[in-house]
Amino acid sequence: MLSGIQRFGGAMFTPVLLFPFAGIVVGITILLQNPLFVGDSVANANGFFYKLMFVLQEGAWTVFRNMPLIFCVGLPIGLAKMAPARACLASLVSFLTWNYFIFAMGTIWGSSFGVDFTQEVGLDTGLTLIAGIKTFDTSIIGAIIISGIVTKIHNTYYEKPLPAFLGIFQGTSFIVIVSFFAMLVLAWITLLTWPVVQIGIKSMQSFMISSGSIGVWLYTFLERILIPTGLHHFIYGPFIFGPAVTENGIQVDWTLQIQAFSQTTQSLKELFPAGGFALHGNSKIFGSVGIAFALYSTARPENRAKLAGLLIPATLTAVFVGITEPLEFTFLFIAPVLFAVHAFLSATLASTLYSFGIVGNMGGGLLDTMIPLNWGPMFHNHTMMVITHIIIGVIFTFIWFFVFKFIIIKWNLNTPGRGDNANNVKLYTKEDVERKTTKKDTDNSDGELSLEHTIINGLGGKDNIKTLNNCATRLRVEVVDVNKVEADQFFTQIGAHGVVRKGSSLQIIIGLHVGKVRDRIDSIISLPGI
């Protein structure tokens, strides 16, 4: 069950990766349309520059305004065991069918379900438009559920043979046929249950917001501590992209109101209290620097140059784009207590910031969220908030440094560059990174196996690979026989940052280029005779 949940969580990351760029463009274009920053002459609604920014902004809103469709199409990429492109098509068609069924049933029998489908969409009606269809506003929850069900049907029946006279209905057509009737039943269930679910969501929103700093602390702690399991996607997803605390998710609702928030001097905490549940990115920016300096300062002097080759790119990745796993996994498996401390400090930083009135959409790094969506737009009328934010963050950077350094020295932890791991830092050098990212899918001229072939061999061969998936930095694999898999050291020696094992499931920490590695492995194991 855990393996399935982890696989699902990893699949969610495929559509999530589309949001950072869109968020940056929206933030910058809003900033450049604001007369407080560019002046009245530039921010003239009748001027060409203003209109150009409007055009760019509308294009960037694409992923935010169509999140259900994007999640519906994106999940099968990671969940389908075969023919993922066809699974995406079946998922999209079935999701639209489900919404059309809801519209038709709601229009005819809405009163029987306590729903008025004659209302306009939006506000408190619980209705919305998806691909032009008036339907329930199930946010990404409905898309995830429907996509998961259709992908399950796809995995079960895609290769099912049919009689010759029904051959035209094999494959994707058969999946859509089965899903058609499944969607009919699910639409009826949705009409019966979703109004009650919406009431529950609104009650939960009120409770989470009223819980204040305690709720922010608990949310942030769970989001960090669950990273090794891959289940953290299920913590932040409903808050950032779903209706846990705001109707459309924090990312969308904060971005929609950036212009208005930037032009008022009223407390942002009063205007957008839900923004306290999107402060988890602060540990990526401020905590990562403190951790890196602690690891560096406690390493043996002769190993610090090599260790810097690991820490510098990993830290910059965390600070600028919010991907922390390359840094966190350098100490997680050697000294798990440090990761627990890291989660505790992350939660404490977020709750402290919230106590000082700091809110926003801060789930990423400096470049993708902090500057374009928070500090930049808010600096003019919320200068003290931004300055207070930075001061608290820098203080916590030093707290991270001193706490980590104290624990490492006090308990003599074998972090990279120390103790038994003193010489085990070569895999993090620039040369190793270049070696593993420039290898081809086939054997090189010297007869050396490529990274992907080596990983396949280490997993016991292609026949031992049951399922293959990835998230932002990890290759997620479920094997048939775990005894055929090589030891962790085998994978770290070829450039992996670590390995997580749970029964027959493995997570191999590859890095930010894991998507390309996964695609190459998919291609290799699908070749005949390999």
C-alpha positions in Angstrom: 0.0 0.0 0.0 2.8 2.4 0.9 4.5 1.7 -2.4 1.3 2.5 -4.3 0.8 5.8 -2.3 4.4 6.8 -3.0 4.0 6.1 -6.7 0.9 8.2 -6.7 2.7 11.0 -4.9 5.6 10.9 -7.3 3.2 11.0 -10.3 1.6 14.2 -8.9 5.0 15.9 -9.3 4.8 15.8 -13.1 2.0 18.5 -13.4 3.4 20.4 -10.4 6.6 21.1 -12.2 4.7 23.2 -14.7 3.7 25.8 -12.1 7.1 27.5 -11.2 7.6 29.1 -14.6 4.0 30.2 -15.0 4.1 31.7 -11.5 7.3 33.7 -12.3 5.7 35.1 -15.5 2.5 36.0 -13.7 4.4 37.7 -10.8 6.6 39.7 -13.1 3.9 40.9 -15.4 1.7 41.9 -12.5 4.7 43.8 -11.1 5.3 45.6 -14.4 1.6 46.7 -14.6 1.7 48.2 -11.2 2.2 52.0 -11.3 3.8 51.9 -7.9 6.9 50.3 -9.5 6.9 51.4 -13.1 5.1 54.7 -12.9 1.8 55.9 -14.3 3.1 56.5 -17.8 4.4 52.9 -18.2 1.4 51.4 -16.4 -1.0 53.1 -18.6 -3.9 50.8 -19.5 -4.0 52.3 -23.0 -0.3 51.9 -23.6 1.4 49.2 -25.7 3.6 48.0 -22.8 0.7 47.5 -20.5 -1.2 45.6 -23.1 1.8 43.4 -23.9 2.1 42.6 -20.2 -1.6 41.7 -20.2 -1.1 39.3 -23.1 1.9 37.6 -21.5 0.0 37.3 -18.2 -3.0 35.7 -19.8 -0.8 33.1 -21.3 0.9 32.4 -18.0 -2.5 31.9 -16.3 -3.1 28.8 -18.5 -1.9 26.2 -16.0 -3.6 27.9 -13.0 -6.9 28.2 -14.7 -6.9 24.6 -16.0 -5.4 22.7 -13.0 -8.0 19.9 -13.0 -7.4 19.2 -16.7 -3.6 19.3 -16.2 -3.6 17.0 -13.2 -6.0 14.7 -15.0 -3.7 14.4 -18.0 -0.4 14.5 -16.1 -1.0 11.7 -13.5 -1.1 8.8 -16.0 2.4 9.7 -17.2 3.7 8.4 -13.9 0.9 5.9 -13.0 0.4 3.9 -16.3 2.4 0.7 -16.4 2.2 0.6 -20.2 1.4 3.0 -23.1 1.2 6.1 -20.8 0.3 8.4 -23.7 -2.8 6.4 -24.4 -3.6 6.4 -20.7 -3.5 10.2 -20.7 -5.9 10.3 -23.6 -8.3 7.9 -21.9 -8.1 9.9 -18.7 -8.9 13.2 -20.4 -11.9 11.8 -22.3 -13.2 10.1 -19.2 -12.8 13.1 -17.0 -14.7 15.3 -19.5 -17.4 12.5 -19.7 -17.7 12.5 -15.9 -18.2 16.3 -15.9 -20.8 16.1 -18.7 -22.7 13.5 -16.7 -22.7 15.7 -13.6 -24.0 18.6 -15.7 -26.8 16.6 -17.3 -27.9 14.9 -14.0 -27.6 18.2 -12.1 -29.6 20.0 -14.7 -32.4 17.4 -14.7 -32.4 16.2 -11.1 -30.4 18.9 -9.2 -33.2 19.6 -6.8 -33.2 16.0 -5.7 -29.6 16.4 -4.7 -30.0 19.8 -3.1 -28.1 21.5 -5.9 -29.3 24.4 -8.1 -27.6 24.1 -11.5 -29.4 27.2 -12.8 -27.0 29.4 -10.7 -24.1 31.2 -12.2 -20.7 29.6 -11.6 -18.4 30.9 -8.9 -18.9 32.6 -5.5 -20.5 30.2 -3.0 -22.4 28.2 -5.6 -19.9 25.3 -5.6 -20.1 25.3 -9.4 -17.4 26.0 -12.0 -16.6 25.7 -15.7 -14.2 23.0 -16.8 -13.6 23.0 -20.6 -16.8 24.9 -20.9 -18.8 22.4 -18.9 -20.8 23.7 -15.9 -20.0 21.2 -13.2 -19.1 20.8 -9.5 -16.0 22.7 -8.4 -14.1 19.6 -7.3 -10.7 21.3 -7.8 -7.8 18.9 -8.3 -9.5 16.4 -6.0 -11.9 15.2 -8.7 -9.2 15.2 -11.3 -6.9 13.1 -9.2 -9.6 10.6 -8.3 -10.9 10.2 -11.8 -7.4 10.0 -13.3 -6.4 7.3 -10.8 -9.5 5.2 -11.5 -9.1 5.4 -15.3 -5.4 4.6 -15.0 -6.3 1.6 -12.9 -8.7 0.5 -15.6 -6.1 1.1 -18.2 -3.5 -1.0 -16.4 -5.9 -3.8 -15.9 -7.6 -4.0 -19.3 -5.4 -2.3 -21.9 -4.0 -5.5 -23.2 -7.1 -7.6 -22.8 -7.8 -9.4 -26.1 -11.3 -9.2 -27.6 -13.0 -11.4 -30.2 -11.9 -10.7 -33.7 -15.2 -9.0 -34.7 -14.7 -6.6 -31.8 -11.1 -5.9 -32.6 -11.8 -2.2 -33.4 -12.7 -1.7 -29.7 -9.4 -3.0 -28.3 -6.8 -1.0 -26.4 -7.7 2.6 -25.6 -11.2 2.4 -27.1 -12.0 -0.5 -24.7 -10.6 1.6 -21.7 -12.9 4.5 -22.7 -15.9 2.2 -23.0 -15.4 0.7 -19.6 -14.7 4.1 -18.1 -17.8 5.5 -19.7 -20.1 3.4 -17.6 -17.8 3.9 -14.6 -18.1 7.7 -15.0 -21.9 7.4 -15.1 -21.9 5.7 -11.7 -19.3 8.1 -10.3 -21.2 11.2 -11.5 -24.2 10.0 -9.5 -22.1 9.4 -6.4 -20.5 12.8 -6.8 -23.9 14.5 -7.0 -24.9 12.6 -3.9 -21.8 13.3 -1.8 -20.0 16.4 -3.0 -22.3 19.0 -1.5 -21.6 17.4 1.9 -17.9 17.3 1.1 -18.0 21.0 0.3 -19.5 21.8 3.7 -16.8 19.7 5.3 -14.1 21.5 3.4 -15.4 24.9 4.4 -15.5 23.8 8.1 -11.9 22.5 7.8 -10.8 25.7 6.2 -12.2 27.7 9.2 -10.6 25.3 11.7 -7.2 25.4 10.0 -7.1 29.2 9.7 -8.4 29.7 13.3 -5.6 27.3 14.6 -3.1 30.1 13.9 0.6 29.4 14.5 0.0 26.0 15.9 -1.7 24.8 12.6 1.1 26.4 10.6 3.7 24.6 12.7 2.1 21.2 12.4 1.5 21.6 8.6 5.1 22.6 7.9 6.5 19.9 10.2 4.6 17.2 8.4 5.5 18.6 4.9 9.2 18.3 5.8 9.3 15.2 7.9 7.5 13.1 5.2 9.9 14.0 2.4 11.9 10.7 2.8 8.7 8.7 2.3 7.5 10.7 -0.7 4.2 11.3 1.1 4.8 15.1 1.5 3.0 15.6 -1.8 -0.3 14.7 -0.1 0.4 17.3 2.6 1.1 20.4 0.5 -1.1 19.5 -2.5 -4.5 20.2 -1.0 -3.2 23.4 0.5 -1.2 24.8 -2.4 -3.3 23.5 -5.3 -6.5 22.4 -3.7 -9.3 23.6 -1.5 -7.9 22.8 2.0 -7.8 26.5 3.1 -8.8 28.5 0.1 -11.3 27.8 -2.7 -8.8 27.5 -5.5 -5.7 26.7 -3.5 -3.2 29.2 -2.0 -1.1 29.5 -5.2 -4.0 30.6 -7.4 -5.9 32.7 -4.9 -2.7 34.5 -3.7 -1.6 35.2 -7.3 -5.1 36.5 -8.2 -4.9 39.1 -5.4 -1.3 40.1 -5.7 -2.2 43.4 -7.4 -4.7 44.4 -4.8 -2.5 43.3 -1.9 0.5 45.2 -3.2 -1.6 48.4 -3.3 -2.8 48.3 0.3 -1.1 48.9 3.6 -3.4 46.7 5.5 -1.9 43.7 7.2 -1.6 40.8 4.8 -2.2 38.4 7.6 -5.6 39.9 8.0 -6.3 39.9 4.3 -5.0 36.4 3.6 -4.5 34.3 6.7 -4.4 31.1 4.7 -1.0 32.3 3.4 0.6 31.0 6.6 0.3 27.5 5.2 2.6 28.4 2.3 5.6 29.4 4.3 7.4 26.1 4.1 9.7 27.4 1.3 11.5 29.5 3.9 13.4 26.5 5.2 14.7 25.9 1.7 16.1 29.4 1.4 17.4 30.1 4.9 17.8 26.7 6.4 19.8 25.2 3.5 22.5 27.8 3.9 22.9 27.1 7.6 23.0 23.3 7.0 25.6 23.6 4.2 27.9 25.7 6.4 27.5 23.2 9.3 28.3 20.2 7.1 31.3 22.1 5.6 32.7 23.4 8.9 32.5 19.9 10.6 34.2 18.1 7.8 37.9 17.2 7.9 40.0 20.1 6.4 41.4 17.8 3.7 37.9 16.9 2.5 36.3 20.4 2.5 37.2 21.2 -1.1 35.6 18.0 -2.3 32.6 18.5 0.0 32.1 22.0 -1.4 31.6 20.4 -4.8 28.5 18.7 -3.4 27.2 21.5 -1.1 27.5 24.5 -3.4 25.3 23.3 -6.3 22.9 21.5 -3.9 22.5 24.6 -1.7 22.1 27.0 -4.7 19.4 24.6 -6.1 17.5 24.7 -2.8 17.8 28.5 -2.4 17.0 29.6 -5.9 14.4 27.0 -7.1 13.3 25.3 -3.9 14.5 21.7 -4.7 16.0 20.6 -1.4 16.4 16.8 -1.8 19.9 16.8 -3.2 21.1 18.6 -0.1 18.8 16.9 2.5 19.6 13.4 1.3 23.4 14.1 1.8 22.8 13.7 5.6 19.4 12.0 5.9 20.6 8.4 5.7 23.8 8.9 7.5 22.3 10.9 10.4 18.5 10.7 10.4 18.3 12.7 13.7 19.5 15.7 11.7 16.5 15.5 9.4 14.1 15.4 12.4 15.8 18.5 13.7 15.6 20.1 10.3 11.8 19.4 10.2 11.4 20.9 13.7 13.4 24.1 12.8 11.5 24.4 9.5 8.1 24.3 11.3 9.4 26.7 14.0 10.6 29.2 11.4 7.2 29.1 9.5 5.2 29.6 12.7 7.5 32.4 13.9 7.1 34.2 10.6 3.4 33.8 10.8 3.3 35.2 14.3 5.0 38.3 13.0 2.3 38.8 10.3 4.2 37.3 7.4 2.1 35.4 4.8 2.2 34.7 1.1 2.9 32.0 -1.4 6.4 30.9 -0.4 6.6 27.2 -1.2 9.6 27.5 -3.5 12.9 29.3 -3.8 14.0 32.9 -4.4 13.5 32.8 -8.2 10.3 30.9 -8.6 8.2 32.2 -5.8 9.8 34.5 -3.2 11.0 37.4 -5.3 8.4 37.5 -8.2 5.3 36.6 -6.1 6.1 38.0 -2.7 9.0 40.4 -2.0 8.9 42.2 -5.4 5.2 43.1 -5.5 4.8 43.7 -1.8 8.0 45.7 -1.1 6.6 49.2 -1.8 3.6 49.1 0.7 4.8 46.3 3.0 8.5 47.2 3.3 8.8 46.5 7.0 7.2 43.1 6.5 9.8 42.1 3.9 12.6 43.5 6.0 11.3 41.7 9.1 11.0 38.5 7.0 14.6 38.6 5.9 15.9 39.4 9.4 14.0 36.5 11.0 15.2 34.2 8.1 18.8 35.2 8.6 18.6 34.6 12.3 17.3 31.1 11.7 20.1 30.5 9.2 22.5 31.0 12.2 20.3 28.8 14.4 20.4 26.0 11.8 24.2 26.3 11.6 24.9 26.3 15.3 22.3 23.5 16.1 23.6 21.2 13.3 27.2 21.9 14.1 26.6 21.2 17.8 24.7 17.9 17.2 27.3 16.7 14.6 30.2 17.3 17.0 28.4 16.3 20.2 27.4 12.8 18.8 30.3 12.6 16.4 27.9 11.9 13.5 29.4 10.6 10.3 28.2 13.3 8.0 30.0 13.6 4.6 33.7 14.3 5.1 33.9 12.9 8.6 34.6 9.6 10.3 33.9 6.5 8.1 32.6 8.8 5.3 35.7 11.0 5.3 36.8 9.9 1.9 33.4 9.2 0.4 32.8 12.5 -1.3 34.2 11.9 -4.7 30.8 11.0 -6.2 29.7 14.6 -5.6 32.4 16.3 -7.6 31.8 18.2 -10.8 33.5 15.5 -12.9 31.1 12.8 -11.6 28.1 15.0 -12.4 29.4 15.6 -15.9 30.1 11.9 -16.4 26.6 10.8 -15.4 24.8 13.5 -17.4 26.6 13.1 -20.6 26.6 9.3 -21.0 24.6 7.9 -23.9 21.8 5.3 -23.7 24.1 2.7 -25.1 27.6 1.4 -24.2 30.4 4.0 -24.9 33.4 3.5 -27.1 35.4 2.1 -24.2 32.8 -0.6 -23.6 31.7 1.0 -20.3 28.0 0.7 -19.5 25.9 3.9 -19.5 24.4 5.1 -16.2 21.0 3.8 -17.2 22.3 0.3 -18.2 24.2 0.2 -14.9 21.1 1.1 -12.9 19.1 -1.6 -14.7 21.8 -4.2 -13.9 21.9 -3.1 -10.3 18.2 -3.6 -10.0 18.6 -7.2 -11.1 17.9 -6.7 -14.8 14.8 -5.5 -16.7 12.7 -8.5 -15.8 13.1 -7.7 -12.2 11.7 -4.2 -12.6 8.0 -4.3 -11.8 7.2 -0.6 -11.9 9.3 2.5 -12.7 8.4 6.1 -11.8 10.1 9.3 -10.7 9.5 12.5 -8.8 11.6 15.7 -8.8 14.9 14.0 -7.9 14.2 10.3 -7.1 13.8 7.3 -9.3 11.0 5.2 -7.7 11.2 1.5 -8.5 9.3 -1.6 -7.4 11.1 -4.9 -8.0 10.0 -8.4 -8.3 12.7 -9.9 -6.2 14.5 -7.6 -3.8 17.3 -10.1 -3.3 18.5 -9.5 -6.9 19.1 -5.8 -6.2 22.6 -4.6 -5.5 23.6 -3.0 -2.2 23.2 0.7 -1.7 26.9 1.3 -2.2 26.6 0.1 -5.8 24.3 2.9 -6.6 26.1 5.6 -4.7 29.4 4.6 -6.5 27.8 5.4 -9.9 26.6 8.8 -8.8 23.4 8.4 -6.8 23.0 10.5 -3.7 21.4 7.7 -1.6 18.9 4.9 -1.7 15.7 4.4 0.3 14.3 0.8 0.7 10.9 -0.3 1.9 10.2 -4.0 1.1 10.3 -4.4 -2.6 10.2 -0.6 -3.2 13.3 1.5 -3.8 13.9 5.2 -4.2 17.3 6.0 -5.9 18.2 9.6 -5.4 19.5 10.7 -8.8 19.1 14.5 -8.9 17.2 17.1 -10.9 17.9 15.2 -14.2 16.1 12.1 -12.9 13.3 12.6 -15.5 15.7 12.1 -18.4 17.3 9.1 -16.6 13.8 7.5 -16.2 12.9 8.1 -19.8 16.2 6.5 -21.0 15.6 3.5 -18.8 12.0 3.2 -20.1 13.5 3.2 -23.7 16.1 0.6 -22.9 13.9 -1.9 -21.1 11.4 -1.7 -23.9 13.9 -2.6 -26.6 13.7 -6.2 -27.8 16.6 -8.4 -26.7 17.7 -6.1 -23.9 
